[in-house]
């Protein structure tokens, strides 16, 4: 049987289609993709419930010659025991070129509310203004900051997970690699349709008709980050984790991807390589689902199942 969109996704995409034909952004058009991301998440914010019950604090984390904002989310029911608890560092998506802590605020709040686990959301610097290892270095700096402040925040520094969607999933995998290399424990890596490999730019004809994040989008994001190094031999695995060869000692993983997502094969390969290295890994491939299916299908059984599986991963360490 040939591929087909999940009926719920198909109906949502049809409803979202504009009355007039709007051409896709040309390859390399970052401004148009940022505008599209902002519009999408503005719509998402209208669907998620209010976040008044989530307590939020913001901090600045020093990075080389700069500082990045991080937002600390505390659940409605705080940890009543004196035993330090777990925490998640969340890294937003946006293809390395778009997205922000603010845009993902409703989604992060939903994770915190449903799990009861505090989150640290990171406003890492975006390409092309910041290239190469800068975004993953920013995220690693946030991990170091959270470990340094674990006691005052009531966190067990051995129970910190990294999580992200799309580009944020790739960055979470990169932080897990950097942490392994620095002998820093990571409790879990939760990778939601992660952007792992800069070499995913040649269209798969079976996936092309369903791509909500297209091959042109992917080339634009990776080229903004890597410039002419894209697809070359000198890209660091912490920047493009799909290039990682030694997976031993990495954190246990939860990896989720849609069957119709252009990131499907790189996600499956990454899960396979983790398993071959003896790393406990849960892989979920959602039938009929393209990239960002959960946002497209918010409020449906399909999206609810995905968020419940992620909640289970979040409370598992």
Protein Blocks (a to p, Z undefined) as FASTA:
>chain_A
ZZdddfklmmmmmmmpcfbdcddddehilmlmmmmmmmmmmmmmmmpccfklpccddddd
ddehiacdddddddfbdcfbfbdcdddddddeeehpgccfklmmmmmmmmmmmnopacdd
ddddddfkbgcjlmmmmmmmmmmmmmmmmmmnopafklcccddehjlmmmmmmmmmmmmm
nopacfbdcdehiafbfklmbccfklmmmmmbdfklmmmmmmmmnmmmgopakbcfklmm
mlpmblghiacddddddfkbcklmmmmmmmmmmmmnopacdddddehiaehklmmmgoia
klmmmmmmmmmmmmmZZ
